[in-house]
Amino acid sequence: MFHISDPEAIRSGRVTDVYFARTLDILKARGVDKRVRAEFFAKKLPAPYAWGVLAGVEEAAHLMGGRKVNLRCMREGEVFLPWEPVLEIEGRYQEFCVFETALLGLLCQATGVATKSARIRIAAGERTVVSFGARRMHPAIAPMIERAAYIGGCDGVAVVASAELLDIDPMGTMPHSLVLVLGDTVEAVRAFDDVVDPEIKRVALVDTFNDEKFESIRCAEGMGGRLHAVRLDTPASRRGDFYRIFEEVRWELDLRGFKDVRLFASGGLDEGEVERLKPLVDAFGVGTAISNAPVVDFSMDIMEIEGEPIAKRGKWSGAKEVGRCFECGSRAIFPLGAQAACACGGEFELLLKPLLREGEAAEKLPKPASIRERVLERIKGLSV
């Protein structure tokens, strides 16, 4: 058996820290079921992040759907800052007490992946970025990881099931195993060309047996103009200066008339390496840096009970709004219902929108491609 929770275990509240289950037992025994408002926010982000990209909202809405709760939430794909509430849940506490663990899990990991993907998107500029990280995580959560990577800014994903979820075509090249089994790089790319749908771009993996420069030349010559790109996944033990290797390959291909053959990098890349290679490399396959992205450490804290502001030490009590100025882009947190204006004189857009009303969807949720467009718009002008 696979060591995973089935959807019913999550929906029934059995994926919870035991103290919430015991709290629910105590409250039921005492007949206490107060109306509570709680919010999710992160006091800080993983270093050196200055901002995050919210993800996991659709699954959070699915988890709480049908329950007598109200959710206000930033749109999935919205950029947020430390201390800003990204989601608020309101209802009888017994209704959502045992779901704190699962809600946090849904938001924390997906947001971490989407944020890392957005940072790599910024580093890559207009270059293509593909999520290659599913093999670094449990296969049961590969679609979640690659959905978050895609909405965060990746152009494509590698896993078939993930691409189906996103309603896009999967993207990939060829594995070292194909080259090893067939015994030669040129033979492998020719076999790929013979068998695989002509609509799929031909990308040769050129670092299995021999020097990347000479294998790139051999593949370009051997494919007779049908080669789209060469991919270098050179391991660190043999890499040297990855930039210089790409520089050398580019020079030799150009010298022989193969200026249209693009360069594809993969293997241990993060936003720093992507930014460094960007002047030479046309596309990036980024794996572990995305799939193993640091989670965003959201917490859920009660801010109001029976309409009265109350919070534990170190937290701001009371329901809140998060505003972004239409004019200057400044942001502010202020009490729910308060009349607030930006120092520049502009009006605030309220970022917390109704998500569920008494467990029913307040509006139809957007498709992943639309969320991705929101992210790309929001991260314009941001830096990593």
NUBADREN-718376 format. One line per field, with one value per residue (C-alpha): residue number from 1; residue in three letters; x, y, z. Coordinates in steps of 0.02 Angstrom, whole numbers, padded with zeros to 5 digits, always signed. Layout:
BEGIN
nr <- NUM:...
rest <- ALA:...
X <- X:...
Y <- Y:...
Z <- Z:...
% end
This chain:
BEGIN
nr <- 1:2:3:4:5:6:7:8:9:10:11:12:13:14:15:16:17:18:19:20:21:22:23:24:25:26:27:28:29:30:31:32:33:34:35:36:37:38:39:40:41:42:43:44:45:46:47:48:49:50:51:52:53:54:55:56:57:58:59:60:61:62:63:64:65:66:67:68:69:70:71:72:73:74:75:76:77:78:79:80:81:82:83:84:85:86:87:88:89:90:91:92:93:94:95:96:97:98:99:100:101:102:103:104:105:106:107:108:109:110:111:112:113:114:115:116:117:118:119:120:121:122:123:124:125:126:127:128:129:130:131:132:133:134:135:136:137:138:139:140:141:142:143:144:145:146:147:148:149:150:151:152:153:154:155:156:157:158:159:160:161:162:163:164:165:166:167:168:169:170:171:172:173:174:175:176:177:178:179:180:181:182:183:184:185:186:187:188:189:190:191:192:193:194:195:196:197:198:199:200:201:202:203:204:205:206:207:208:209:210:211:212:213:214:215:216:217:218:219:220:221:222:223:224:225:226:227:228:229:230:231:232:233:234:235:236:237:238:239:240:241:242:243:244:245:246:247:248:249:250:251:252:253:254:255:256:257:258:259:260:261:262:263:264:265:266:267:268:269:270:271:272:273:274:275:276:277:278:279:280:281:282:283:284:285:286:287:288:289:290:291:292:293:294:295:296:297:298:299:300:301:302:303:304:305:306:307:308:309:310:311:312:313:314:315:316:317:318:319:320:321:322:323:324:325:326:327:328:329:330:331:332:333:334:335:336:337:338:339:340:341:342:343:344:345:346:347:348:349:350:351:352:353:354:355:356:357:358:359:360:361:362:363:364:365:366:367:368:369:370:371:372:373:374:375:376:377:378:379:380:381:382:383:384
rest <- MET:PHE:HIS:ILE:SER:ASP:PRO:GLU:ALA:ILE:ARG:SER:GLY:ARG:VAL:THR:ASP:VAL:TYR:PHE:ALA:ARG:THR:LEU:ASP:ILE:LEU:LYS:ALA:ARG:GLY:VAL:ASP:LYS:ARG:VAL:ARG:ALA:GLU:PHE:PHE:ALA:LYS:LYS:LEU:PRO:ALA:PRO:TYR:ALA:TRP:GLY:VAL:LEU:ALA:GLY:VAL:GLU:GLU:ALA:ALA:HIS:LEU:MET:GLY:GLY:ARG:LYS:VAL:ASN:LEU:ARG:CYS:MET:ARG:GLU:GLY:GLU:VAL:PHE:LEU:PRO:TRP:GLU:PRO:VAL:LEU:GLU:ILE:GLU:GLY:ARG:TYR:GLN:GLU:PHE:CYS:VAL:PHE:GLU:THR:ALA:LEU:LEU:GLY:LEU:LEU:CYS:GLN:ALA:THR:GLY:VAL:ALA:THR:LYS:SER:ALA:ARG:ILE:ARG:ILE:ALA:ALA:GLY:GLU:ARG:THR:VAL:VAL:SER:PHE:GLY:ALA:ARG:ARG:MET:HIS:PRO:ALA:ILE:ALA:PRO:MET:ILE:GLU:ARG:ALA:ALA:TYR:ILE:GLY:GLY:CYS:ASP:GLY:VAL:ALA:VAL:VAL:ALA:SER:ALA:GLU:LEU:LEU:ASP:ILE:ASP:PRO:MET:GLY:THR:MET:PRO:HIS:SER:LEU:VAL:LEU:VAL:LEU:GLY:ASP:THR:VAL:GLU:ALA:VAL:ARG:ALA:PHE:ASP:ASP:VAL:VAL:ASP:PRO:GLU:ILE:LYS:ARG:VAL:ALA:LEU:VAL:ASP:THR:PHE:ASN:ASP:GLU:LYS:PHE:GLU:SER:ILE:ARG:CYS:ALA:GLU:GLY:MET:GLY:GLY:ARG:LEU:HIS:ALA:VAL:ARG:LEU:ASP:THR:PRO:ALA:SER:ARG:ARG:GLY:ASP:PHE:TYR:ARG:ILE:PHE:GLU:GLU:VAL:ARG:TRP:GLU:LEU:ASP:LEU:ARG:GLY:PHE:LYS:ASP:VAL:ARG:LEU:PHE:ALA:SER:GLY:GLY:LEU:ASP:GLU:GLY:GLU:VAL:GLU:ARG:LEU:LYS:PRO:LEU:VAL:ASP:ALA:PHE:GLY:VAL:GLY:THR:ALA:ILE:SER:ASN:ALA:PRO:VAL:VAL:ASP:PHE:SER:MET:ASP:ILE:MET:GLU:ILE:GLU:GLY:GLU:PRO:ILE:ALA:LYS:ARG:GLY:LYS:TRP:SER:GLY:ALA:LYS:GLU:VAL:GLY:ARG:CYS:PHE:GLU:CYS:GLY:SER:ARG:ALA:ILE:PHE:PRO:LEU:GLY:ALA:GLN:ALA:ALA:CYS:ALA:CYS:GLY:GLY:GLU:PHE:GLU:LEU:LEU:LEU:LYS:PRO:LEU:LEU:ARG:GLU:GLY:GLU:ALA:ALA:GLU:LYS:LEU:PRO:LYS:PRO:ALA:SER:ILE:ARG:GLU:ARG:VAL:LEU:GLU:ARG:ILE:LYS:GLY:LEU:SER:VAL
X <- +00000:+00052:+00079:-00042:-00205:-00355:-00468:-00603:-00480:-00437:-00618:-00676:-00547:-00442:-00284:-00267:-00151:-00223:-00241:-00373:-00470:-00459:-00510:-00664:-00708:-00690:-00795:-00932:-00931:-00946:-01076:-00968:-00983:-00940:-00936:-00754:-00656:-00478:-00349:-00200:-00041:+00147:+00249:+00402:+00449:+00593:+00755:+00786:+00606:+00521:+00354:+00257:+00131:-00024:-00072:-00177:-00337:-00438:-00400:-00439:-00607:-00639:-00596:-00717:-00852:-01019:-00977:-01064:-00916:-00874:-00706:-00629:-00467:-00341:-00358:-00249:-00094:-00099:+00065:+00065:+00183:+00226:+00090:-00046:-00193:-00213:-00367:-00500:-00620:-00775:-00907:-00944:-00777:-00833:-00867:-00684:-00581:-00504:-00463:-00326:-00188:-00250:-00288:-00113:-00036:-00132:-00080:+00098:+00173:+00083:+00124:+00307:+00314:+00221:+00333:+00494:+00426:+00386:+00562:+00635:+00515:+00585:+00764:+00730:+00647:+00569:+00663:+00564:+00553:+00490:+00453:+00562:+00544:+00409:+00538:+00599:+00430:+00302:+00210:+00042:+00073:+00158:+00002:-00010:+00173:+00169:+00005:+00084:+00241:+00138:+00030:+00188:+00262:+00331:+00287:+00259:+00268:+00343:+00224:+00080:-00048:-00002:-00020:-00191:-00245:-00185:-00259:-00091:+00030:+00173:+00347:+00508:+00661:+00741:+00820:+00998:+00927:+00872:+01048:+01125:+01010:+01032:+01218:+01243:+01176:+01145:+01059:+00947:+00893:+00862:+00757:+00659:+00635:+00574:+00447:+00383:+00245:+00322:+00238:+00355:+00517:+00675:+00795:+00955:+01030:+01216:+01311:+01291:+01452:+01564:+01609:+01454:+01526:+01566:+01402:+01306:+01392:+01362:+01177:+01152:+01237:+01152:+00977:+00988:+00906:+00770:+00856:+00769:+00890:+01027:+01008:+01152:+01120:+01305:+01331:+01424:+01566:+01610:+01533:+01671:+01600:+01427:+01421:+01585:+01528:+01371:+01474:+01586:+01439:+01354:+01513:+01541:+01361:+01355:+01521:+01447:+01286:+01174:+01124:+00942:+00984:+00937:+01021:+00925:+00997:+00946:+01022:+01031:+00971:+00898:+00855:+01036:+01103:+00959:+00997:+01182:+01151:+01011:+01122:+01165:+01030:+00859:+00764:+00780:+00719:+00711:+00679:+00726:+00731:+00546:+00479:+00578:+00545:+00542:+00364:+00286:+00258:+00076:-00011:-00196:-00245:-00411:-00441:-00621:-00745:-00932:-00896:-00769:-00586:-00469:-00300:-00154:+00000:+00099:-00049:-00167:-00345:-00499:-00555:-00450:-00441:-00286:-00281:-00174:-00181:-00246:-00135:+00035:+00029:+00059:-00017:-00101:-00187:-00336:-00490:-00633:-00759:-00645:-00634:-00452:-00364:-00186:-00065:-00055:-00242:-00285:-00414:-00373:-00421:-00477:-00381:-00482:-00629:-00774:-00726:-00863:-01026:-01096:-00994:-01055:-00941:-00954:-00895:-00826:-00641:-00523:-00429:-00242:-00195:-00292:-00208:-00039:-00079:-00122:+00046:+00142:+00054:+00081:+00268:+00309:+00439:+00478:+00652:+00719
Y <- +00000:+00180:+00280:+00419:+00488:+00456:+00606:+00544:+00542:+00723:+00778:+00691:+00780:+00628:+00708:+00820:+00847:+00749:+00900:+00970:+00807:+00812:+00996:+00953:+00813:+00934:+01070:+00947:+00878:+01053:+01108:+01252:+01299:+01482:+01578:+01609:+01706:+01649:+01704:+01630:+01732:+01716:+01822:+01796:+01715:+01599:+01699:+01799:+01814:+01983:+01922:+01762:+01696:+01619:+01444:+01300:+01403:+01287:+01137:+01237:+01284:+01102:+01045:+01166:+01156:+01101:+01155:+01299:+01417:+01578:+01602:+01765:+01744:+01827:+01763:+01614:+01684:+01847:+01917:+01941:+02009:+01954:+01987:+02005:+01887:+01783:+01685:+01706:+01572:+01615:+01501:+01390:+01329:+01148:+01156:+01183:+01145:+00984:+01054:+01176:+01049:+01006:+01186:+01240:+01095:+01137:+01320:+01309:+01187:+01245:+01426:+01381:+01296:+01436:+01567:+01478:+01455:+01641:+01686:+01574:+01650:+01822:+01758:+01675:+01826:+01773:+01607:+01444:+01360:+01182:+01098:+00942:+00909:+00776:+00638:+00723:+00709:+00574:+00534:+00557:+00744:+00769:+00850:+00973:+01019:+01043:+01140:+01260:+01269:+01308:+01443:+01517:+01545:+01385:+01368:+01182:+01025:+00854:+00731:+00664:+00664:+00841:+00905:+00824:+00915:+01079:+01043:+01070:+00957:+00885:+00946:+00847:+00793:+00620:+00528:+00468:+00291:+00302:+00352:+00215:+00077:+00124:+00150:+00316:+00493:+00518:+00349:+00398:+00564:+00482:+00348:+00484:+00570:+00409:+00362:+00515:+00629:+00756:+00897:+00862:+00961:+00860:+00894:+00792:+00754:+00772:+00734:+00545:+00477:+00610:+00793:+00903:+01008:+00863:+00773:+00932:+00947:+00764:+00776:+00937:+00863:+00695:+00768:+00865:+01024:+00939:+00966:+01096:+01101:+01013:+00985:+00985:+00901:+00883:+00822:+00933:+00806:+00842:+01011:+01138:+01307:+01272:+01444:+01416:+01246:+01322:+01463:+01337:+01235:+01393:+01448:+01280:+01262:+01439:+01416:+01268:+01353:+01286:+01452:+01395:+01249:+01307:+01271:+01187:+01178:+01063:+00986:+01071:+01242:+01378:+01560:+01616:+01492:+01526:+01712:+01679:+01564:+01667:+01763:+01598:+01472:+01470:+01352:+01282:+01122:+01158:+01015:+01004:+01192:+01200:+01035:+01049:+01235:+01297:+01301:+01465:+01456:+01509:+01496:+01498:+01608:+01653:+01841:+01857:+01757:+01795:+01960:+02018:+02047:+01926:+01850:+01770:+01873:+01935:+01936:+02077:+02042:+02079:+02049:+02137:+02198:+02199:+02342:+02383:+02561:+02576:+02728:+02695:+02509:+02536:+02407:+02419:+02311:+02391:+02337:+02256:+02389:+02536:+02680:+02686:+02788:+02781:+02919:+02964:+02998:+02844:+02712:+02537:+02380:+02254:+02093:+01975:+01919:+01802:+01622:+01522:+01580:+01450:+01319:+01367:+01440:+01628:+01625:+01506:+01475:+01517:+01393:+01368:+01464:+01616:+01605:+01597:+01755:+01842:+01790:+01852:+02019:+02034:+01994:+02124:+02239:+02125:+02058:+01900
Z <- +00000:-00025:+00134:+00093:+00160:+00051:+00013:+00132:+00277:+00241:+00216:+00375:+00482:+00526:+00458:+00608:+00754:+00899:+01012:+00895:+00903:+01093:+01094:+00993:+01117:+01263:+01183:+01140:+01317:+01389:+01263:+01202:+01019:+01000:+00839:+00797:+00667:+00631:+00503:+00414:+00395:+00396:+00516:+00406:+00242:+00200:+00186:+00080:+00017:+00029:-00042:-00075:-00202:-00126:-00185:-00119:-00114:-00226:-00115:+00042:-00031:-00077:+00099:+00181:+00049:+00120:+00296:+00383:+00371:+00281:+00198:+00141:+00046:-00066:-00243:-00283:-00366:-00268:-00203:-00014:+00117:+00295:+00426:+00294:+00322:+00164:+00220:+00353:+00413:+00514:+00590:+00740:+00802:+00814:+00627:+00579:+00735:+00670:+00498:+00550:+00516:+00341:+00293:+00342:+00249:+00091:+00095:+00163:+00039:-00118:-00078:-00054:-00223:-00313:-00234:-00284:-00460:-00470:-00414:-00548:-00675:-00633:-00646:-00815:-00893:-01059:-01062:-01053:-00882:-00859:-00692:-00678:-00492:-00473:-00448:-00289:-00201:-00162:-00325:-00240:-00227:-00396:-00473:-00327:-00342:-00529:-00524:-00399:-00506:-00661:-00583:-00506:-00678:-00754:-00938:-00926:-00821:-00856:-00774:-00880:-00740:-00690:-00868:-00879:-00720:-00796:-00968:-01053:-01146:-01042:-01085:-01084:-01182:-01165:-01018:-01003:-00997:-01179:-01232:-01124:-01185:-01368:-01344:-01433:-01419:-01605:-01617:-01471:-01545:-01715:-01632:-01543:-01710:-01793:-01658:-01566:-01631:-01754:-01656:-01509:-01516:-01540:-01397:-01382:-01212:-01249:-01089:-01068:-01143:-01219:-01217:-01232:-01371:-01486:-01449:-01487:-01655:-01695:-01653:-01751:-01903:-01883:-01875:-02036:-01975:-01870:-01702:-01594:-01446:-01350:-01163:-01040:-00874:-00834:-00655:-00534:-00523:-00706:-00733:-00702:-00751:-00824:-00905:-00995:-01058:-01131:-01204:-01291:-01358:-01423:-01512:-01597:-01654:-01721:-01812:-01906:-01955:-01816:-01742:-01731:-01614:-01440:-01274:-01132:-00955:-00812:-00658:-00488:-00546:-00436:-00467:-00447:-00574:-00694:-00689:-00718:-00868:-00946:-01069:-01155:-01114:-01199:-01083:-00907:-00825:-00639:-00519:-00337:-00308:-00350:-00284:-00122:-00103:+00077:+00141:+00189:+00376:+00390:+00557:+00596:+00743:+00820:+00808:+00863:+00970:+00970:+00884:+01013:+00963:+01053:+01009:+01095:+01139:+00990:+00871:+00818:+00872:+00769:+00590:+00459:+00282:+00173:+00049:-00102:-00168:-00346:-00373:-00295:-00251:-00066:+00051:+00220:+00351:+00439:+00539:+00443:+00396:+00432:+00309:+00255:+00123:+00060:+00107:-00078:-00079:-00181:-00138:-00078:-00170:-00038:-00066:+00044:-00062:-00018:-00060:+00030:+00108:+00227:+00136:-00037:-00170:-00180:-00360:-00489:-00463:-00607:-00713:-00682:-00840:-00777:-00607:-00693:-00790:-00626:-00553:-00704:-00690:-00502:-00507:-00639:-00564:-00417:-00386:-00309
% end
